[in-house]
């Protein structure tokens, strides 16, 4: 779900952190855990880190969208606040 959320963000506005985390998630999902003593623990840890980073990237994008929506854009001029407060 988080990977599809990151994928919905247009590439030019997608945070690099989200792009990297989605790539890590894809690799982990394709290959699964390795064999070894701590393989399952390491796999779960990397999945959790990728999820955290994707969630942070989505939130970063949402905050940027909210901040941009507060101003009316005028080419070559400073932005005009829409909220007079």
N, C-alpha and C positions, 0 to 999 in steps of 0.2 A: 504494500500500500504506500509506504514512504517512497519507494523507488519510482512508482508511477507518479507520485506527487512532485518529485524532483524533475521527472521527465516532462511534466506539463509546463514547467517554467521555460519560457523561450531561451534558447541557448545564449543569446547575447546578454541576457539579464540574469542568467543562472550563476549563483555563487560557485567559485571553483571548489569550495569545500563539498558542496552537494554533488558536483560532477565526479569528484574523486571517490566520494563515499558510495555513490551509485555503482561505479566501476568495481570497487572492492566487493560490494554486495553481490553483483553479477558473478564475479569470479568465485566467491564462496558458495553461492547457490549452485553453480555448475559443477564444482569439484568436490564439495562436501568436505568433511573432516579427514585429515591425514590419519595414518596409523601411527600410534606412539602412545607414550605414557600420558601426556597432557593434551592429546589431540582434541578430544571432545571439549575440554575446558577452554583451550585456545580458540577453537572454532566458535564456541558460544560467545566468548569475549570479543572476538573480531566482529561477529554479527551485531552485538550490542553497540560497539563503537561506531559501526557503519550506520546503524539506526539512529544513534544520537546525532551524528554529523548530518544525516539527511534531514532530520527534524529541525536542527539548528539552521540549515540552509533554507528550508521552507519558511521558517519564522523570519529569518533575515530578509527574504524576498518580500514577505507580507509587510514587514515594517517599512521597507523601502517604497512599496506601493502606496501605503497609507501616507507616508511623508510626502510623496510626490502628488498625491491627490489633494492635499491641503492648499495647493497653489495653482493659480491659473497661469499657464505658460504664455509668455510673450517673447518672441524671438528678438534677441539683442537687448532686452530690457530685464531688469530684475523681476522676480516673480511677485505677483500680487496675492497677498493672503486672502483666502475666501472666507475665513472665519475672522471677524474683526477683533476678537479678543486678543 
